[in-house]
Amino acid sequence: MTIKIQKERGEKDVGFKTKMGSLVVSHQKV
């Protein structure tokens, strides 16, 4: 399991990428 962090337009998406797909566990606007 890997941790995928994306930063776009001031938005921070933290999710775990699994074989089933990507699961977002936290979403915060910075």
C-alpha positions as CSV (number, residue, x, y, z in Angstrom):
1,M,0.0,0.0,0.0
2,T,1.4,3.4,-1.0
3,I,0.4,6.9,0.1
4,K,-0.5,9.3,-2.6
5,I,-0.4,13.0,-1.9
6,Q,-1.6,15.5,-4.5
7,K,-1.5,19.3,-4.3
8,E,-3.6,21.2,-6.8
9,R,-5.1,24.7,-6.6
10,G,-4.3,24.9,-2.9
11,E,-6.1,21.7,-2.2
12,K,-4.4,18.9,-0.4
13,D,-5.5,15.3,-1.0
14,V,-4.1,12.5,1.0
15,G,-5.2,9.0,0.1
16,F,-4.1,5.4,0.1
17,K,-3.8,3.6,-3.3
18,T,-4.9,0.0,-3.1
19,K,-5.4,-2.7,-5.7
20,M,-9.1,-1.9,-5.5
21,G,-8.4,1.7,-6.4
22,S,-7.6,4.9,-4.6
23,L,-9.1,5.7,-1.2
24,V,-9.2,9.2,0.1
25,V,-8.8,9.3,3.8
26,S,-8.3,13.0,4.3
27,H,-9.2,16.1,2.3
28,Q,-8.3,19.6,3.4
29,K,-8.2,23.0,1.7
30,V,-5.1,24.9,2.5
